[in-house]
């Protein structure tokens, strides 16, 4: 079963302090684009078990999404040790997700 977008979200300072590879996935549980991208993202992440995947519900008044300048859903922000290394907006193929995930492996 797929994990839902969670309403509770970490503070930006907590995200900036995260160690290792993390994918922040901004969207909502009712978003059609998010639902369409979900199997692509999950299939790609299944090949990268060491990558932490945080699904964060976004919307008006949500400070974490605003701090990353999220405008469309889903937006995937790929972080290595709290620093953004790649970003995908409304991914439509698993190849793009795989390519972005590969940037997390580079030093």
Jmol script that loads the backbone (N, CA, C; Angstrom):
load data "model"
ATOM      1  N   UNK A   1       0.841  -1.186   0.000  1.00  0.00           N
ATOM      2  CA  UNK A   1       0.000   0.000   0.000  1.00  0.00           C
ATOM      3  C   UNK A   1       0.884   1.247   0.000  1.00  0.00           C
ATOM      4  N   UNK A   2       0.446   2.243  -0.704  1.00  0.00           N
ATOM      5  CA  UNK A   2       1.236   3.456  -0.818  1.00  0.00           C
ATOM      6  C   UNK A   2       1.033   4.342   0.405  1.00  0.00           C
ATOM      7  N   UNK A   3       2.041   5.083   0.688  1.00  0.00           N
ATOM      8  CA  UNK A   3       2.022   5.976   1.837  1.00  0.00           C
ATOM      9  C   UNK A   3       1.316   7.279   1.456  1.00  0.00           C
ATOM     10  N   UNK A   4       0.434   7.785   2.312  1.00  0.00           N
ATOM     11  CA  UNK A   4      -0.252   9.053   2.004  1.00  0.00           C
ATOM     12  C   UNK A   4       0.655  10.254   2.275  1.00  0.00           C
ATOM     13  N   UNK A   5       0.270  11.402   1.727  1.00  0.00           N
ATOM     14  CA  UNK A   5       0.938  12.649   2.072  1.00  0.00           C
ATOM     15  C   UNK A   5       0.550  12.984   3.504  1.00  0.00           C
ATOM     16  N   UNK A   6       1.528  13.341   4.319  1.00  0.00           N
ATOM     17  CA  UNK A   6       1.242  13.608   5.727  1.00  0.00           C
ATOM     18  C   UNK A   6       1.054  15.099   5.975  1.00  0.00           C
ATOM     19  N   UNK A   7       0.102  15.386   6.830  1.00  0.00           N
ATOM     20  CA  UNK A   7      -0.215  16.775   7.152  1.00  0.00           C
ATOM     21  C   UNK A   7       0.862  17.398   8.027  1.00  0.00           C
ATOM     22  N   UNK A   8       1.322  16.635   9.020  1.00  0.00           N
ATOM     23  CA  UNK A   8       2.387  17.145   9.898  1.00  0.00           C
ATOM     24  C   UNK A   8       3.670  17.197   9.080  1.00  0.00           C
ATOM     25  N   UNK A   9       4.382  18.285   9.218  1.00  0.00           N
ATOM     26  CA  UNK A   9       5.601  18.417   8.428  1.00  0.00           C
ATOM     27  C   UNK A   9       6.729  18.952   9.276  1.00  0.00           C
ATOM     28  N   UNK A  10       7.949  18.557   8.927  1.00  0.00           N
ATOM     29  CA  UNK A  10       9.091  19.068   9.687  1.00  0.00           C
ATOM     30  C   UNK A  10       9.334  20.538   9.380  1.00  0.00           C
ATOM     31  N   UNK A  11      10.048  21.190  10.256  1.00  0.00           N
ATOM     32  CA  UNK A  11      10.466  22.578  10.019  1.00  0.00           C
ATOM     33  C   UNK A  11      11.582  22.567   8.981  1.00  0.00           C
ATOM     34  N   UNK A  12      11.755  23.665   8.294  1.00  0.00           N
ATOM     35  CA  UNK A  12      12.809  23.754   7.279  1.00  0.00           C
ATOM     36  C   UNK A  12      14.185  23.489   7.901  1.00  0.00           C
ATOM     37  N   UNK A  13      14.407  23.950   9.110  1.00  0.00           N
ATOM     38  CA  UNK A  13      15.700  23.724   9.767  1.00  0.00           C
ATOM     39  C   UNK A  13      15.955  22.229   9.984  1.00  0.00           C
ATOM     40  N   UNK A  14      14.895  21.465  10.277  1.00  0.00           N
ATOM     41  CA  UNK A  14      15.037  20.015  10.437  1.00  0.00           C
ATOM     42  C   UNK A  14      15.393  19.364   9.105  1.00  0.00           C
ATOM     43  N   UNK A  15      14.759  19.807   8.031  1.00  0.00           N
ATOM     44  CA  UNK A  15      15.037  19.264   6.693  1.00  0.00           C
ATOM     45  C   UNK A  15      16.468  19.584   6.302  1.00  0.00           C
ATOM     46  N   UNK A  16      16.909  20.815   6.547  1.00  0.00           N
ATOM     47  CA  UNK A  16      18.274  21.212   6.208  1.00  0.00           C
ATOM     48  C   UNK A  16      19.309  20.395   6.974  1.00  0.00           C
ATOM     49  N   UNK A  17      18.945  19.867   8.130  1.00  0.00           N
ATOM     50  CA  UNK A  17      19.870  19.090   8.961  1.00  0.00           C
ATOM     51  C   UNK A  17      19.838  17.589   8.655  1.00  0.00           C
ATOM     52  N   UNK A  18      18.942  17.149   7.761  1.00  0.00           N
ATOM     53  CA  UNK A  18      18.853  15.724   7.445  1.00  0.00           C
ATOM     54  C   UNK A  18      20.145  15.234   6.796  1.00  0.00           C
ATOM     55  N   UNK A  19      20.596  14.070   7.234  1.00  0.00           N
ATOM     56  CA  UNK A  19      21.801  13.467   6.673  1.00  0.00           C
ATOM     57  C   UNK A  19      21.412  12.392   5.674  1.00  0.00           C
ATOM     58  N   UNK A  20      22.244  12.232   4.651  1.00  0.00           N
ATOM     59  CA  UNK A  20      22.016  11.190   3.661  1.00  0.00           C
ATOM     60  C   UNK A  20      21.086  11.647   2.555  1.00  0.00           C
ATOM     61  N   UNK A  21      20.574  10.656   1.831  1.00  0.00           N
ATOM     62  CA  UNK A  21      19.728  10.896   0.658  1.00  0.00           C
ATOM     63  C   UNK A  21      18.258  10.917   1.064  1.00  0.00           C
ATOM     64  N   UNK A  22      17.577  11.992   0.669  1.00  0.00           N
ATOM     65  CA  UNK A  22      16.164  12.180   1.008  1.00  0.00           C
ATOM     66  C   UNK A  22      15.431  12.725  -0.205  1.00  0.00           C
ATOM     67  N   UNK A  23      14.215  12.215  -0.427  1.00  0.00           N
ATOM     68  CA  UNK A  23      13.330  12.793  -1.437  1.00  0.00           C
ATOM     69  C   UNK A  23      12.141  13.387  -0.707  1.00  0.00           C
ATOM     70  N   UNK A  24      11.976  14.697  -0.833  1.00  0.00           N
ATOM     71  CA  UNK A  24      10.785  15.371  -0.318  1.00  0.00           C
ATOM     72  C   UNK A  24       9.776  15.393  -1.448  1.00  0.00           C
ATOM     73  N   UNK A  25       8.616  14.858  -1.202  1.00  0.00           N
ATOM     74  CA  UNK A  25       7.568  14.718  -2.215  1.00  0.00           C
ATOM     75  C   UNK A  25       6.397  15.593  -1.765  1.00  0.00           C
ATOM     76  N   UNK A  26       6.229  16.740  -2.418  1.00  0.00           N
ATOM     77  CA  UNK A  26       5.160  17.677  -2.056  1.00  0.00           C
ATOM     78  C   UNK A  26       3.940  17.432  -2.929  1.00  0.00           C
ATOM     79  N   UNK A  27       2.777  17.310  -2.315  1.00  0.00           N
ATOM     80  CA  UNK A  27       1.534  17.109  -3.045  1.00  0.00           C
ATOM     81  C   UNK A  27       0.372  16.995  -2.080  1.00  0.00           C
ATOM     82  N   UNK A  28      -0.735  16.424  -2.571  1.00  0.00           N
ATOM     83  CA  UNK A  28      -1.898  16.160  -1.718  1.00  0.00           C
ATOM     84  C   UNK A  28      -2.471  14.799  -2.081  1.00  0.00           C
ATOM     85  N   UNK A  29      -3.243  14.245  -1.173  1.00  0.00           N
ATOM     86  CA  UNK A  29      -3.826  12.928  -1.400  1.00  0.00           C
ATOM     87  C   UNK A  29      -4.931  12.938  -2.453  1.00  0.00           C
ATOM     88  N   UNK A  30      -5.516  14.100  -2.738  1.00  0.00           N
ATOM     89  CA  UNK A  30      -6.610  14.177  -3.706  1.00  0.00           C
ATOM     90  C   UNK A  30      -6.155  14.633  -5.090  1.00  0.00           C
ATOM     91  N   UNK A  31      -4.895  14.980  -5.250  1.00  0.00           N
ATOM     92  CA  UNK A  31      -4.368  15.517  -6.510  1.00  0.00           C
ATOM     93  C   UNK A  31      -4.222  14.420  -7.573  1.00  0.00           C
ATOM     94  N   UNK A  32      -4.859  14.618  -8.715  1.00  0.00           N
ATOM     95  CA  UNK A  32      -4.787  13.650  -9.803  1.00  0.00           C
ATOM     96  C   UNK A  32      -3.376  13.478 -10.352  1.00  0.00           C
ATOM     97  N   UNK A  33      -2.625  14.564 -10.466  1.00  0.00           N
ATOM     98  CA  UNK A  33      -1.233  14.485 -10.938  1.00  0.00           C
ATOM     99  C   UNK A  33      -0.384  13.680  -9.956  1.00  0.00           C
ATOM    100  N   UNK A  34      -0.639  13.877  -8.666  1.00  0.00           N
ATOM    101  CA  UNK A  34       0.102  13.151  -7.629  1.00  0.00           C
ATOM    102  C   UNK A  34      -0.194  11.654  -7.704  1.00  0.00           C
ATOM    103  N   UNK A  35      -1.463  11.328  -7.871  1.00  0.00           N
ATOM    104  CA  UNK A  35      -1.853   9.919  -7.972  1.00  0.00           C
ATOM    105  C   UNK A  35      -1.263   9.265  -9.208  1.00  0.00           C
ATOM    106  N   UNK A  36      -1.190  10.006 -10.314  1.00  0.00           N
ATOM    107  CA  UNK A  36      -0.620   9.459 -11.554  1.00  0.00           C
ATOM    108  C   UNK A  36       0.879   9.227 -11.419  1.00  0.00           C
ATOM    109  N   UNK A  37       1.572  10.103 -10.705  1.00  0.00           N
ATOM    110  CA  UNK A  37       3.023   9.983 -10.557  1.00  0.00           C
ATOM    111  C   UNK A  37       3.427   8.968  -9.491  1.00  0.00           C
ATOM    112  N   UNK A  38       2.544   8.674  -8.577  1.00  0.00           N
ATOM    113  CA  UNK A  38       2.869   7.823  -7.437  1.00  0.00           C
ATOM    114  C   UNK A  38       3.491   6.478  -7.818  1.00  0.00           C
ATOM    115  N   UNK A  39       2.922   5.715  -8.768  1.00  0.00           N
ATOM    116  CA  UNK A  39       3.550   4.427  -9.088  1.00  0.00           C
ATOM    117  C   UNK A  39       4.935   4.580  -9.715  1.00  0.00           C
ATOM    118  N   UNK A  40       5.151   5.640 -10.480  1.00  0.00           N
ATOM    119  CA  UNK A  40       6.464   5.882 -11.081  1.00  0.00           C
ATOM    120  C   UNK A  40       7.506   6.165  -9.996  1.00  0.00           C
ATOM    121  N   UNK A  41       7.132   7.009  -9.071  1.00  0.00           N
ATOM    122  CA  UNK A  41       8.040   7.392  -7.990  1.00  0.00           C
ATOM    123  C   UNK A  41       8.339   6.189  -7.104  1.00  0.00           C
ATOM    124  N   UNK A  42       7.309   5.451  -6.737  1.00  0.00           N
ATOM    125  CA  UNK A  42       7.510   4.310  -5.846  1.00  0.00           C
ATOM    126  C   UNK A  42       8.329   3.209  -6.510  1.00  0.00           C
ATOM    127  N   UNK A  43       8.122   2.974  -7.806  1.00  0.00           N
ATOM    128  CA  UNK A  43       8.909   1.964  -8.522  1.00  0.00           C
ATOM    129  C   UNK A  43      10.381   2.366  -8.566  1.00  0.00           C
ATOM    130  N   UNK A  44      10.642   3.642  -8.815  1.00  0.00           N
ATOM    131  CA  UNK A  44      12.029   4.114  -8.859  1.00  0.00           C
ATOM    132  C   UNK A  44      12.673   4.035  -7.482  1.00  0.00           C
ATOM    133  N   UNK A  45      11.936   4.426  -6.450  1.00  0.00           N
ATOM    134  CA  UNK A  45      12.479   4.398  -5.096  1.00  0.00           C
ATOM    135  C   UNK A  45      12.713   2.973  -4.601  1.00  0.00           C
ATOM    136  N   UNK A  46      11.961   2.019  -5.100  1.00  0.00           N
ATOM    137  CA  UNK A  46      12.143   0.622  -4.700  1.00  0.00           C
ATOM    138  C   UNK A  46      13.542   0.127  -5.057  1.00  0.00           C
ATOM    139  N   UNK A  47      14.147   0.730  -6.062  1.00  0.00           N
ATOM    140  CA  UNK A  47      15.497   0.350  -6.479  1.00  0.00           C
ATOM    141  C   UNK A  47      16.574   1.099  -5.694  1.00  0.00           C
ATOM    142  N   UNK A  48      16.153   1.978  -4.799  1.00  0.00           N
ATOM    143  CA  UNK A  48      17.069   2.780  -3.981  1.00  0.00           C
ATOM    144  C   UNK A  48      16.619   2.716  -2.520  1.00  0.00           C
ATOM    145  N   UNK A  49      16.764   1.550  -1.876  1.00  0.00           N
ATOM    146  CA  UNK A  49      16.240   1.395  -0.513  1.00  0.00           C
ATOM    147  C   UNK A  49      16.896   2.305   0.528  1.00  0.00           C
ATOM    148  N   UNK A  50      18.056   2.847   0.229  1.00  0.00           N
ATOM    149  CA  UNK A  50      18.728   3.726   1.176  1.00  0.00           C
ATOM    150  C   UNK A  50      18.254   5.163   1.137  1.00  0.00           C
ATOM    151  N   UNK A  51      17.324   5.465   0.225  1.00  0.00           N
ATOM    152  CA  UNK A  51      16.828   6.838   0.094  1.00  0.00           C
ATOM    153  C   UNK A  51      15.560   6.993   0.935  1.00  0.00           C
ATOM    154  N   UNK A  52      15.563   7.979   1.779  1.00  0.00           N
ATOM    155  CA  UNK A  52      14.394   8.270   2.622  1.00  0.00           C
ATOM    156  C   UNK A  52      13.383   9.063   1.800  1.00  0.00           C
ATOM    157  N   UNK A  53      12.109   8.675   1.856  1.00  0.00           N
ATOM    158  CA  UNK A  53      11.038   9.313   1.081  1.00  0.00           C
ATOM    159  C   UNK A  53      10.045   9.946   2.047  1.00  0.00           C
ATOM    160  N   UNK A  54       9.946  11.267   2.010  1.00  0.00           N
ATOM    161  CA  UNK A  54       9.003  11.991   2.867  1.00  0.00           C
ATOM    162  C   UNK A  54       7.920  12.619   2.006  1.00  0.00           C
ATOM    163  N   UNK A  55       6.696  12.158   2.163  1.00  0.00           N
ATOM    164  CA  UNK A  55       5.562  12.723   1.422  1.00  0.00           C
ATOM    165  C   UNK A  55       4.900  13.770   2.312  1.00  0.00           C
ATOM    166  N   UNK A  56       4.985  15.020   1.869  1.00  0.00           N
ATOM    167  CA  UNK A  56       4.524  16.148   2.665  1.00  0.00           C
ATOM    168  C   UNK A  56       3.335  16.800   1.969  1.00  0.00           C
ATOM    169  N   UNK A  57       2.222  16.883   2.711  1.00  0.00           N
ATOM    170  CA  UNK A  57       1.048  17.558   2.154  1.00  0.00           C
ATOM    171  C   UNK A  57       1.351  19.044   2.010  1.00  0.00           C
ATOM    172  N   UNK A  58       1.016  19.579   0.858  1.00  0.00           N
ATOM    173  CA  UNK A  58       1.303  20.974   0.579  1.00  0.00           C
ATOM    174  C   UNK A  58      -0.001  21.724   0.339  1.00  0.00           C
ATOM    175  N   UNK A  59       0.080  23.021   0.344  1.00  0.00           N
ATOM    176  CA  UNK A  59      -1.077  23.862   0.086  1.00  0.00           C
ATOM    177  C   UNK A  59      -0.853  25.244   0.655  1.00  0.00           C
ATOM    178  N   UNK A  60      -1.846  26.119   0.522  1.00  0.00           N
ATOM    179  CA  UNK A  60      -1.722  27.481   1.048  1.00  0.00           C
ATOM    180  C   UNK A  60      -1.403  27.461   2.550  1.00  0.00           C
ATOM    181  N   UNK A  61      -0.486  28.314   2.941  1.00  0.00           N
ATOM    182  CA  UNK A  61      -0.136  28.429   4.345  1.00  0.00           C
ATOM    183  C   UNK A  61       0.771  27.330   4.858  1.00  0.00           C
ATOM    184  N   UNK A  62       1.303  26.500   3.983  1.00  0.00           N
ATOM    185  CA  UNK A  62       2.196  25.415   4.396  1.00  0.00           C
ATOM    186  C   UNK A  62       3.628  25.901   4.220  1.00  0.00           C
ATOM    187  N   UNK A  63       4.312  26.202   5.325  1.00  0.00           N
ATOM    188  CA  UNK A  63       5.609  26.865   5.239  1.00  0.00           C
ATOM    189  C   UNK A  63       6.720  26.059   4.568  1.00  0.00           C
ATOM    190  N   UNK A  64       6.723  24.749   4.720  1.00  0.00           N
ATOM    191  CA  UNK A  64       7.810  23.970   4.124  1.00  0.00           C
ATOM    192  C   UNK A  64       7.764  24.045   2.601  1.00  0.00           C
ATOM    193  N   UNK A  65       6.591  23.861   2.028  1.00  0.00           N
ATOM    194  CA  UNK A  65       6.448  23.975   0.579  1.00  0.00           C
ATOM    195  C   UNK A  65       6.795  25.357   0.071  1.00  0.00           C
ATOM    196  N   UNK A  66       6.407  26.382   0.817  1.00  0.00           N
ATOM    197  CA  UNK A  66       6.735  27.750   0.398  1.00  0.00           C
ATOM    198  C   UNK A  66       8.246  27.979   0.444  1.00  0.00           C
ATOM    199  N   UNK A  67       8.905  27.396   1.452  1.00  0.00           N
ATOM    200  CA  UNK A  67      10.351  27.606   1.573  1.00  0.00           C
ATOM    201  C   UNK A  67      11.111  26.958   0.413  1.00  0.00           C
ATOM    202  N   UNK A  68      10.512  25.932  -0.215  1.00  0.00           N
ATOM    203  CA  UNK A  68      11.108  25.300  -1.389  1.00  0.00           C
ATOM    204  C   UNK A  68      10.511  25.843  -2.691  1.00  0.00           C
ATOM    205  N   UNK A  69       9.685  26.861  -2.599  1.00  0.00           N
ATOM    206  CA  UNK A  69       9.056  27.511  -3.753  1.00  0.00           C
ATOM    207  C   UNK A  69       8.271  26.520  -4.627  1.00  0.00           C
ATOM    208  N   UNK A  70       7.527  25.636  -3.959  1.00  0.00           N
ATOM    209  CA  UNK A  70       6.691  24.665  -4.665  1.00  0.00           C
ATOM    210  C   UNK A  70       5.494  25.403  -5.259  1.00  0.00           C
ATOM    211  N   UNK A  71       5.256  25.183  -6.541  1.00  0.00           N
ATOM    212  CA  UNK A  71       4.134  25.831  -7.239  1.00  0.00           C
ATOM    213  C   UNK A  71       3.147  24.810  -7.799  1.00  0.00           C
ATOM    214  N   UNK A  72       3.653  23.644  -8.228  1.00  0.00           N
ATOM    215  CA  UNK A  72       2.805  22.598  -8.819  1.00  0.00           C
ATOM    216  C   UNK A  72       3.030  21.288  -8.082  1.00  0.00           C
ATOM    217  N   UNK A  73       2.028  20.429  -8.116  1.00  0.00           N
ATOM    218  CA  UNK A  73       2.127  19.114  -7.479  1.00  0.00           C
ATOM    219  C   UNK A  73       2.115  18.019  -8.522  1.00  0.00           C
ATOM    220  N   UNK A  74       2.773  16.926  -8.255  1.00  0.00           N
ATOM    221  CA  UNK A  74       3.765  16.785  -7.205  1.00  0.00           C
ATOM    222  C   UNK A  74       5.072  17.452  -7.604  1.00  0.00           C
ATOM    223  N   UNK A  75       5.771  17.933  -6.614  1.00  0.00           N
ATOM    224  CA  UNK A  75       7.133  18.412  -6.789  1.00  0.00           C
ATOM    225  C   UNK A  75       8.018  17.542  -5.908  1.00  0.00           C
ATOM    226  N   UNK A  76       9.022  16.945  -6.529  1.00  0.00           N
ATOM    227  CA  UNK A  76       9.976  16.108  -5.809  1.00  0.00           C
ATOM    228  C   UNK A  76      11.283  16.878  -5.679  1.00  0.00           C
ATOM    229  N   UNK A  77      11.741  17.034  -4.456  1.00  0.00           N
ATOM    230  CA  UNK A  77      12.998  17.716  -4.182  1.00  0.00           C
ATOM    231  C   UNK A  77      13.965  16.656  -3.649  1.00  0.00           C
ATOM    232  N   UNK A  78      15.073  16.480  -4.351  1.00  0.00           N
ATOM    233  CA  UNK A  78      16.068  15.471  -4.012  1.00  0.00           C
ATOM    234  C   UNK A  78      17.184  16.142  -3.214  1.00  0.00           C
ATOM    235  N   UNK A  79      17.397  15.661  -1.985  1.00  0.00           N
ATOM    236  CA  UNK A  79      18.353  16.269  -1.071  1.00  0.00           C
ATOM    237  C   UNK A  79      19.461  15.284  -0.713  1.00  0.00           C
ATOM    238  N   UNK A  80      20.666  15.798  -0.628  1.00  0.00           N
ATOM    239  CA  UNK A  80      21.787  15.038  -0.083  1.00  0.00           C
ATOM    240  C   UNK A  80      22.354  15.868   1.054  1.00  0.00           C
ATOM    241  N   UNK A  81      22.305  15.319   2.248  1.00  0.00           N
ATOM    242  CA  UNK A  81      22.761  16.025   3.457  1.00  0.00           C
ATOM    243  C   UNK A  81      22.132  17.408   3.582  1.00  0.00           C
ATOM    244  N   UNK A  82      20.829  17.474   3.322  1.00  0.00           N
ATOM    245  CA  UNK A  82      20.067  18.709   3.490  1.00  0.00           C
ATOM    246  C   UNK A  82      20.181  19.710   2.355  1.00  0.00           C
ATOM    247  N   UNK A  83      20.950  19.395   1.321  1.00  0.00           N
ATOM    248  CA  UNK A  83      21.140  20.306   0.196  1.00  0.00           C
ATOM    249  C   UNK A  83      20.423  19.778  -1.037  1.00  0.00           C
ATOM    250  N   UNK A  84      19.688  20.639  -1.716  1.00  0.00           N
ATOM    251  CA  UNK A  84      18.979  20.231  -2.932  1.00  0.00           C
ATOM    252  C   UNK A  84      19.977  19.953  -4.050  1.00  0.00           C
ATOM    253  N   UNK A  85      19.837  18.755  -4.668  1.00  0.00           N
ATOM    254  CA  UNK A  85      20.708  18.382  -5.788  1.00  0.00           C
ATOM    255  C   UNK A  85      19.918  18.179  -7.078  1.00  0.00           C
ATOM    256  N   UNK A  86      18.599  18.015  -6.958  1.00  0.00           N
ATOM    257  CA  UNK A  86      17.749  17.851  -8.141  1.00  0.00           C
ATOM    258  C   UNK A  86      16.311  18.144  -7.751  1.00  0.00           C
ATOM    259  N   UNK A  87      15.487  18.380  -8.790  1.00  0.00           N
ATOM    260  CA  UNK A  87      14.068  18.665  -8.572  1.00  0.00           C
ATOM    261  C   UNK A  87      13.299  18.182  -9.792  1.00  0.00           C
ATOM    262  N   UNK A  88      12.154  17.575  -9.544  1.00  0.00           N
ATOM    263  CA  UNK A  88      11.245  17.168 -10.615  1.00  0.00           C
ATOM    264  C   UNK A  88       9.857  17.707 -10.295  1.00  0.00           C
ATOM    265  N   UNK A  89       9.224  18.270 -11.295  1.00  0.00           N
ATOM    266  CA  UNK A  89       7.859  18.755 -11.142  1.00  0.00           C
ATOM    267  C   UNK A  89       6.978  17.937 -12.077  1.00  0.00           C
ATOM    268  N   UNK A  90       5.956  17.323 -11.512  1.00  0.00           N
ATOM    269  CA  UNK A  90       5.017  16.483 -12.257  1.00  0.00           C
ATOM    270  C   UNK A  90       5.725  15.459 -13.148  1.00  0.00           C
ATOM    271  N   UNK A  91       6.510  14.571 -12.540  1.00  0.00           N
ATOM    272  CA  UNK A  91       7.212  13.569 -13.347  1.00  0.00           C
ATOM    273  C   UNK A  91       6.215  12.675 -14.082  1.00  0.00           C
ATOM    274  N   UNK A  92       6.537  12.375 -15.339  1.00  0.00           N
ATOM    275  CA  UNK A  92       5.621  11.558 -16.144  1.00  0.00           C
ATOM    276  C   UNK A  92       6.255  10.251 -16.609  1.00  0.00           C
ATOM    277  N   UNK A  93       7.528  10.029 -16.267  1.00  0.00           N
ATOM    278  CA  UNK A  93       8.140   8.742 -16.600  1.00  0.00           C
ATOM    279  C   UNK A  93       9.166   8.370 -15.536  1.00  0.00           C
ATOM    280  N   UNK A  94       9.334   7.075 -15.335  1.00  0.00           N
ATOM    281  CA  UNK A  94      10.227   6.608 -14.277  1.00  0.00           C
ATOM    282  C   UNK A  94      11.681   6.908 -14.593  1.00  0.00           C
ATOM    283  N   UNK A  95      12.026   7.062 -15.876  1.00  0.00           N
ATOM    284  CA  UNK A  95      13.399   7.383 -16.250  1.00  0.00           C
ATOM    285  C   UNK A  95      13.853   8.704 -15.658  1.00  0.00           C
ATOM    286  N   UNK A  96      12.978   9.696 -15.661  1.00  0.00           N
ATOM    287  CA  UNK A  96      13.319  11.001 -15.085  1.00  0.00           C
ATOM    288  C   UNK A  96      13.535  10.871 -13.578  1.00  0.00           C
ATOM    289  N   UNK A  97      12.714  10.065 -12.936  1.00  0.00           N
ATOM    290  CA  UNK A  97      12.857   9.864 -11.494  1.00  0.00           C
ATOM    291  C   UNK A  97      14.166   9.132 -11.210  1.00  0.00           C
ATOM    292  N   UNK A  98      14.470   8.105 -12.008  1.00  0.00           N
ATOM    293  CA  UNK A  98      15.727   7.357 -11.836  1.00  0.00           C
ATOM    294  C   UNK A  98      16.929   8.275 -12.019  1.00  0.00           C
ATOM    295  N   UNK A  99      16.880   9.129 -13.026  1.00  0.00           N
ATOM    296  CA  UNK A  99      17.990  10.044 -13.280  1.00  0.00           C
ATOM    297  C   UNK A  99      18.194  10.993 -12.103  1.00  0.00           C
ATOM    298  N   UNK A 100      17.114  11.525 -11.576  1.00  0.00           N
ATOM    299  CA  UNK A 100      17.216  12.414 -10.419  1.00  0.00           C
ATOM    300  C   UNK A 100      17.748  11.654  -9.199  1.00  0.00           C
ATOM    301  N   UNK A 101      17.293  10.421  -9.010  1.00  0.00           N
ATOM    302  CA  UNK A 101      17.795   9.612  -7.897  1.00  0.00           C
ATOM    303  C   UNK A 101      19.293   9.346  -8.030  1.00  0.00           C
ATOM    304  N   UNK A 102      19.775   9.210  -9.256  1.00  0.00           N
ATOM    305  CA  UNK A 102      21.202   8.948  -9.459  1.00  0.00           C
ATOM    306  C   UNK A 102      22.050  10.136  -9.009  1.00  0.00           C
ATOM    307  N   UNK A 103      21.495  11.339  -8.991  1.00  0.00           N
ATOM    308  CA  UNK A 103      22.268  12.491  -8.514  1.00  0.00           C
ATOM    309  C   UNK A 103      22.523  12.404  -7.023  1.00  0.00           C
ATOM    310  N   UNK A 104      21.708  11.639  -6.308  1.00  0.00           N
ATOM    311  CA  UNK A 104      21.910  11.475  -4.873  1.00  0.00           C
ATOM    312  C   UNK A 104      23.115  10.591  -4.571  1.00  0.00           C
ATOM    313  N   UNK A 105      23.509   9.770  -5.528  1.00  0.00           N
ATOM    314  CA  UNK A 105      24.624   8.848  -5.327  1.00  0.00           C
ATOM    315  C   UNK A 105      25.963   9.495  -5.639  1.00  0.00           C
ATOM    316  N   UNK A 106      25.949  10.607  -6.344  1.00  0.00           N
ATOM    317  CA  UNK A 106      27.199  11.273  -6.732  1.00  0.00           C
ATOM    318  C   UNK A 106      27.715  12.094  -5.559  1.00  0.00           C
ATOM    319  N   UNK A 107      29.054  12.127  -5.389  1.00  0.00           N
ATOM    320  CA  UNK A 107      29.606  12.914  -4.279  1.00  0.00           C
ATOM    321  C   UNK A 107      29.505  14.401  -4.497  1.00  0.00           C
TER     322      UNK A 107
END
end "model"
wireframe off; spacefill off
backbone 0.3
color backbone group
